[in-house]
């Protein structure tokens, strides 16, 4: 019997913030579906190199690392072009790179505001703008990794929550602006990976208890949702899929 062709065979996918955590899992999942992956990183070069080496070991010519500081608007404009020069095309842009930390009202600084808005809203906008002409040629996809806290705010994270809420609206706006050639969707994860600064056990238990499924998810759950939009949703655009175990239905956050 002939071997089945992977659903993303020969497609090229750019994932920002792909060296570590959820981004690396998304990159691995898209690669397993046949895509060639552009692994963007800012400072995590060792992790990016290791991921690229692992993926290249599975399939030669299928992965490459790209360094860029997405706080620089010009770098956002140039990154998709660099990927196109390296791979010859671009079919999917996954805006995953993000910064996350608390900003209690009364202590918010302009630098924190600029950083959180920059990584969670400005960079996805200018990356999408730069990639749009090529994505239109390929009938491609922009996929934004949002957050359920863009739909319901997280206490002490006013700027982050506002930035992710704006990313949700950007998703819906770009779906109208870039259609019919380009689809634009978002995944809004809930408790799938705890912050690196740590969350104490009692708080974790309260968060999980407030989900309908009474358990935490995993980065693989986010990656599966991302693959759904890329492979099985040709008539879906402007949508935001919560991957949260029913967190939004389960109660307040803290």
C-alpha positions in Angstrom: 0.0 0.0 0.0 1.2 3.5 -0.7 2.5 5.5 2.3 0.1 8.2 3.4 1.3 11.7 2.7 1.6 13.8 6.0 -1.0 16.5 6.1 1.6 19.3 6.1 4.1 17.8 3.7 6.3 20.5 2.2 4.5 23.3 4.1 6.7 25.8 5.9 5.7 26.9 9.4 7.3 29.8 11.4 6.8 29.5 15.2 7.9 32.4 17.3 9.3 31.6 20.7 9.8 28.0 19.6 13.0 27.0 21.4 11.3 26.1 24.7 8.1 25.2 26.5 4.8 25.3 24.5 6.5 26.7 21.4 8.9 23.8 21.2 6.0 21.3 21.5 4.1 23.1 18.8 7.2 23.0 16.5 7.6 19.3 17.2 4.0 18.6 16.4 4.0 20.5 13.1 7.2 18.8 12.1 5.7 15.4 12.9 2.8 16.4 10.5 5.3 16.8 7.7 6.1 20.5 7.9 9.4 22.2 7.6 9.7 24.4 10.7 11.4 27.7 11.3 12.3 27.8 15.0 12.4 31.4 16.1 14.2 32.4 19.3 15.5 35.5 21.0 18.1 34.4 23.6 17.5 30.7 24.0 20.1 29.7 21.3 21.2 26.5 23.0 17.7 25.2 23.3 16.8 26.2 19.7 20.0 24.6 18.4 19.2 21.4 20.2 15.6 21.3 18.9 16.7 22.0 15.3 19.3 19.2 15.6 16.8 16.7 16.9 14.3 17.6 14.1 17.0 17.5 11.4 18.0 14.1 12.7 14.5 12.9 11.9 14.4 14.6 8.5 17.1 16.5 6.7 16.4 20.0 5.6 13.3 20.2 7.7 14.2 22.7 10.5 16.3 25.8 10.9 16.8 28.3 13.7 16.2 32.1 13.3 17.3 34.6 15.9 15.3 37.9 16.2 14.4 40.4 18.9 10.7 40.9 18.3 10.7 44.0 20.4 12.2 45.6 17.3 9.5 46.3 14.7 12.0 46.1 11.9 13.1 42.6 13.1 9.4 41.6 13.0 9.2 42.8 9.4 12.4 40.9 8.4 11.8 37.6 10.1 9.2 36.2 7.7 11.3 37.3 4.8 14.3 35.5 6.2 12.3 32.3 6.5 11.1 32.7 2.9 14.6 33.1 1.7 15.7 30.0 3.6 12.8 27.7 2.7 11.3 29.3 -0.4 7.9 29.8 1.0 5.8 30.3 4.1 2.4 28.7 4.8 1.7 29.2 8.5 2.7 31.8 11.0 2.3 30.8 14.7 2.6 33.9 16.9 3.6 32.1 20.2 6.3 34.3 21.7 5.2 36.1 24.8 6.2 37.7 28.0 4.2 37.1 31.2 4.6 38.6 34.7 2.5 40.4 37.3 1.8 44.2 37.1 -0.2 45.1 40.2 -2.1 48.4 39.7 -0.2 51.1 41.5 3.2 49.7 40.6 3.0 49.4 36.8 5.9 51.1 34.9 6.0 52.3 31.3 8.7 49.8 30.5 6.5 46.9 31.7 3.6 48.2 29.7 5.7 48.6 26.5 7.2 45.1 27.0 4.0 43.2 27.6 2.1 45.1 24.8 5.1 44.7 22.5 5.5 41.0 22.8 1.8 40.0 23.0 0.3 42.5 20.5 2.7 44.6 18.6 5.0 41.7 17.4 2.1 39.5 16.2 0.6 42.4 14.3 3.8 43.4 12.5 4.8 39.7 11.9 1.4 39.1 10.4 1.6 42.2 8.2 5.0 41.2 6.9 3.9 37.6 6.2 0.5 38.4 4.7 1.5 38.7 1.0 3.2 35.3 1.0 0.5 33.7 3.1 -2.1 34.9 0.6 -0.2 33.2 -2.2 -0.4 29.9 -0.2 -3.9 30.3 1.2 -2.2 30.2 4.5 -2.9 30.6 8.2 -2.0 33.0 11.0 -2.4 31.3 14.3 -2.1 33.4 17.5 -1.4 31.8 20.9 -3.6 33.9 23.1 -4.7 33.1 26.7 -7.9 32.6 28.5 -6.9 35.6 30.5 -7.5 37.6 27.3 -11.2 36.5 27.8 -11.3 36.8 31.6 -8.6 38.9 33.4 -6.1 37.5 35.8 -5.7 39.4 39.1 -2.5 41.4 39.4 -1.9 41.0 35.6 -3.8 43.9 34.2 -1.4 44.7 31.4 -0.9 41.1 30.3 -4.6 40.4 30.3 -5.3 43.6 28.3 -2.6 42.7 25.8 -4.0 39.2 25.3 -7.5 40.6 25.0 -6.2 42.9 22.3 -4.6 39.9 20.6 -8.0 38.2 20.5 -9.5 41.3 18.8 -6.5 41.4 16.4 -7.2 37.8 15.5 -10.8 38.7 14.6 -9.8 41.9 12.8 -7.1 40.2 10.7 -9.5 37.5 9.8 -11.6 40.1 8.1 -8.7 42.1 6.7 -6.8 39.1 5.2 -9.7 37.0 4.1 -10.5 35.3 1.9 -7.0 34.2 1.1 -5.6 33.9 4.6 -7.3 32.4 7.6 -6.6 33.8 11.1 -7.4 32.0 14.3 -6.3 31.8 17.9 -5.8 29.2 20.6 -6.4 30.4 24.2 -4.7 28.0 26.6 -5.7 27.7 30.3 -3.6 25.7 32.9 -1.4 23.7 30.6 2.1 24.8 31.8 2.8 26.6 35.0 4.8 29.9 34.9 8.6 29.5 35.3 8.6 31.7 38.4 6.5 29.0 40.0 3.0 28.5 41.4 2.6 27.1 44.9 0.8 23.8 45.3 -2.3 25.2 47.1 -2.9 27.7 44.2 -2.4 25.0 41.6 -5.0 22.9 43.4 -7.5 25.8 43.4 -6.9 26.5 39.8 -7.4 22.9 38.7 -10.5 22.6 41.0 -12.1 25.5 39.1 -11.9 23.7 35.8 -14.8 21.6 34.6 -12.4 18.7 33.9 -10.7 18.9 37.3 -7.2 18.5 35.9 -4.4 20.5 34.3 -3.7 20.1 30.6 -0.4 19.9 28.8 1.5 21.7 26.0 0.6 18.8 23.7 -3.1 19.9 24.1 -2.2 23.3 22.7 -0.2 21.7 19.9 -3.1 19.5 18.9 -5.4 22.5 18.8 -2.9 24.4 16.6 -2.7 21.4 14.3 -6.5 21.3 14.0 -6.5 24.9 12.7 -3.7 24.1 10.2 -5.0 20.8 8.9 -8.7 20.2 9.6 -10.4 23.7 9.6 -10.4 25.1 6.1 -13.7 26.9 6.7 -12.8 28.3 10.1 -11.5 31.8 10.5 -11.7 34.5 13.2 -12.2 31.9 15.9 -10.6 31.6 19.4 -10.5 28.1 20.8 -10.1 27.9 24.6 -8.0 24.9 25.6 -8.6 25.2 29.3 -10.3 22.1 30.6 -13.4 24.2 31.1 -11.6 26.8 33.2 -13.8 29.7 31.9 -16.8 27.8 33.0 -15.4 26.8 36.3 -15.2 30.0 38.4 -13.0 32.9 39.3 -9.2 32.6 39.1 -8.0 33.5 42.6 
